[in-house]
Amino acid sequence: MSGRFKTAFKDTIRVLHTFALEVIGGFFLALAIIGVTSVVQEYRRFVDDADVGFWRTLLALGFSLAMLVFGLQSFWKARKIQK
């Protein structure tokens, strides 16, 4: 039965999987944008007072980069599925 289901709805499943990956990628990219604003804020704090913020700036940068990579990877996987 599941083989027949997969055969009958193969295109629908593929489209839904692609859509889910694109939505998740969009969320990750939105988090990366939020992270970049945090990096800018933390860097400004670091410039004003060197005792505050080097590690916080570095942590915000790492978060932003990780979210960017996850978002791009999700879109890359969605593109591979479309082929």
N, C-alpha and C positions, 0 to 999 in steps of 0.2 A: 504494500500500500504506500509506504513512504517513497519508494522509487517512482511510482506513478505520480505522486504529489510533486516530487521534485521535477519530473519531466513536464508536468502540466503548468507549473508555476515558476519555471526556471528564470524566465525574463523578469517576472515580478520580484522574485527574491533578489536577483542581481541589482535591480533598480533600487529596491529598499536598502540593500546593503551599501550601495554607493551613496545614497542619500544620507544614511546614518553616519557614514564616514565623513561626508562633507559637513554635516551639522556639528559633529564632534570637532572637526578641524577648525570650524568657525569659532567655536567656544574657546579652543586653545589659543587661537590667534587673538581673540578679544582679551583673554587673560594676559597674553604677551604685551598687548598695548597698555593694559592697566599696569603691568610690571614696569614698562618703560617709563611711565609717568612717575612711578615710585622711585626708579633709579635716578631720575632727574631731581626729585625732591631730596633724596638722601645725599646725592652729590652736592647739592647746594648747601645742605647742612654740614657736610664734611668740609667744604671750602670755608664756611664761616667759622667753624670750630673743629679743629683737627682731632680733638679728643673724642668727638662724637661721630660715629658713622662710617668708618672705613669698612668694617665687617658687615655693617648693615647695607652699605652700598654694594659690596661684593655679593652678598646674599640676594639682594634684589636683582642684580645683574644676572646671577646664575638662574634664578627663577624665571626671569624674562627669556633668557636663551633656551631654557628647557621647554617652556611653553611654545616658543617659536618653532623649535625642532619637532615637538609633538604635533603641532598644527600642520606644518609642512609635510610631515610623514603621513598624516592622515589623508591629506589631499593627494599625495603621491599614490597611496594605496587605492584611493577611489579612482584615480586615473587608470591604474593598472586593471581594475575590475571592468572598466568601461570598454577596454579593447577586446 
